[in-house]
Amino acid sequence: MSEPAHATACAGSDTSTGRSTVSQPIISFRDASKIFPGRGRRAEVRAVDGVTLDVAEGEIFGVIGYSGAGKSTLVRLVNALEKVTGGSVVVDGTDLTGLSEARLRGVRAGIGMIFQQFNLLSSRTVAGNVAYPLEVAGWSREKRRERVRELLDFVGIADKADVHPRQLSGGQKQRVGIARALATNPRILLADEATSALDPETTQDVLALLRRVNRELGITVVVITHEMDVVRAICDRVAVMEHGKVVELGDAYQVFSAPQHDVTRRFVSTALKDRPSPEVLARLRERHPGRIVTVGVDEVAGSSALITRTLREHGVDGTVVYGGITEVAERPYGSLTLELVAASPGVRPLPDGVAPADGVDAAVAALRRVTDVVDLGTAADPHEDPSVVRRGVGQAPDDGPGGEERRARVIGGPARQVGGGPFGGPSGMTGGNDLTTGIIDDGGKR
Ligand SMILES: Nc1ncnc2c1ncn2[C@@H]1O[C@H](COP(=O)(O)OP(=O)(O)OP(=O)(O)O)[C@@H](O)[C@H]1O
């Protein structure tokens, strides 16, 4: 794993945002397990299996995994919609193990939750939905009205207060869900596949709203998803789950740039489309006979200006033939694939002592000193792309001298042992809903 799971203080958010980078955990899982007993011939299910991790106060923490990995069960342990069968979960200093229902209601009051299917009350207006947890909590009519107005303003649907959910788009419904979850000022928001039913553009809008919830209201957000793009867009840290266990845990940028586990590599490859596939590479070689290299671009090494300067110093022309630079946790990350050709001395004088034939080799060596480089050879002498192997089955790459040190600079810590690549209730609702706290539950989707 990328990070000791037992740490009591957690690495927090991006320093460039000016937010605190270290804070105390607001949620702690300690060897937490949830085993659903077998029934008849059905075997027991270890939905959550010995998970130890901390969620830092004020961060956006992602939990990613394929279907059945245990993500939903893990977060349902946080508001005790499911109870641990082993280990413990501590929320905001309170150990939930063995807590009475009355005490649990107090803990739940500090936790909001939103769902993939929104779970709105179809018989109530938008304002009525948002007011619902306030009614349950005993707020006066006047205070409720004021709070609902404030919340609908915050989520950007003040004009929809009097319409019913059926008249709303998916994105608007989720905004109502978010407003309702925030109504009683929770300190934690759990988002269970909150954007999975939305189109890509609406997904971005809702993710931007969740980021505002985190930044402007200081609410810790735990995002469950099966989409690495969601992690890329908003998460500070991420836990990758498989078969009930956390198989990788770390800063989102670090996990993207040096994924350790096969499952993580598969997720990362779905979110980063910057590398040419073998088929694309074959076509590139047909069109570009020169030396093809893929260079990493990130906030420390490999800025395009640095790459251009390095090539110029070696009398080499570089043409971008493929690539993409995106943001991971609001920091630049990606790669460019270049065709390198020694500049003709007639066109541009070579630096002293550089012969045209040496230029490309020397430039590749120099690029390796400033960024991660995958040398794909030429059409006449093609080199295999090790990242195809690396991203597929996880062999450790040889990313050239200085690779570990470079990655350490990128992730802001000491050099690590890494095996990853250089880029390397009421009507209309289902489920059990706690009418005392206004907690809305989707019944665990089962
Ligand atoms: N109430 C339950 N009774 C029995 N088994 C359950 C129950 N809830 C979940 N499970 C099982 O626990 C495992 C983990 O389920 P969980 O819903 O936590 O996974 P998930 O990663 O959220 O999956 P998905 O993305 O499909 O929702 C699955 O095998 C599931 O069938």
PDBQT file of the ligand as one rigid body, heavy atoms in Angstrom, charges set to zero:
ROOT
HETATM    1  N1  LIG A 501     -27.507  -6.957   3.244  1.00  0.00    +0.000 N 
HETATM    2  C1  LIG A 501     -26.698  -7.815   2.644  1.00  0.00    +0.000 A 
HETATM    3  N2  LIG A 501     -26.829  -9.138   2.802  1.00  0.00    +0.000 NA
HETATM    4  C2  LIG A 501     -25.982 -10.007   2.207  1.00  0.00    +0.000 A 
HETATM    5  N3  LIG A 501     -24.957  -9.650   1.427  1.00  0.00    +0.000 NA
HETATM    6  C3  LIG A 501     -24.779  -8.332   1.215  1.00  0.00    +0.000 A 
HETATM    7  C4  LIG A 501     -25.630  -7.350   1.798  1.00  0.00    +0.000 A 
HETATM    8  N4  LIG A 501     -25.191  -6.120   1.421  1.00  0.00    +0.000 NA
HETATM    9  C5  LIG A 501     -24.134  -6.336   0.627  1.00  0.00    +0.000 A 
HETATM   10  N5  LIG A 501     -23.875  -7.657   0.502  1.00  0.00    +0.000 N 
HETATM   11  C6  LIG A 501     -22.774  -8.261  -0.257  1.00  0.00    +0.000 C 
HETATM   12  O1  LIG A 501     -21.560  -7.665   0.177  1.00  0.00    +0.000 OA
HETATM   13  C7  LIG A 501     -20.655  -7.499  -0.912  1.00  0.00    +0.000 C 
HETATM   14  C8  LIG A 501     -20.263  -6.050  -1.017  1.00  0.00    +0.000 C 
HETATM   15  O2  LIG A 501     -21.412  -5.291  -1.375  1.00  0.00    +0.000 OA
HETATM   16  P1  LIG A 501     -21.367  -3.711  -1.527  1.00  0.00    +0.000 P 
HETATM   17  O3  LIG A 501     -22.713  -3.234  -1.928  1.00  0.00    +0.000 OA
HETATM   18  O4  LIG A 501     -20.768  -3.133  -0.316  1.00  0.00    +0.000 OA
HETATM   19  O5  LIG A 501     -20.356  -3.555  -2.743  1.00  0.00    +0.000 OA
HETATM   20  P2  LIG A 501     -20.108  -2.311  -3.673  1.00  0.00    +0.000 P 
HETATM   21  O6  LIG A 501     -18.660  -2.240  -3.906  1.00  0.00    +0.000 OA
HETATM   22  O7  LIG A 501     -20.775  -1.108  -3.105  1.00  0.00    +0.000 OA
HETATM   23  O8  LIG A 501     -20.842  -2.774  -5.006  1.00  0.00    +0.000 OA
HETATM   24  P3  LIG A 501     -21.767  -1.920  -6.011  1.00  0.00    +0.000 P 
HETATM   25  O9  LIG A 501     -20.866  -0.934  -6.652  1.00  0.00    +0.000 OA
HETATM   26  O10 LIG A 501     -22.289  -2.949  -6.954  1.00  0.00    +0.000 OA
HETATM   27  O11 LIG A 501     -22.828  -1.298  -5.176  1.00  0.00    +0.000 OA
HETATM   28  C9  LIG A 501     -21.379  -8.027  -2.138  1.00  0.00    +0.000 C 
HETATM   29  O12 LIG A 501     -20.988  -9.357  -2.361  1.00  0.00    +0.000 OA
HETATM   30  C10 LIG A 501     -22.835  -7.993  -1.742  1.00  0.00    +0.000 C 
HETATM   31  O13 LIG A 501     -23.586  -8.959  -2.423  1.00  0.00    +0.000 OA
ENDROOT
TORSDOF 0
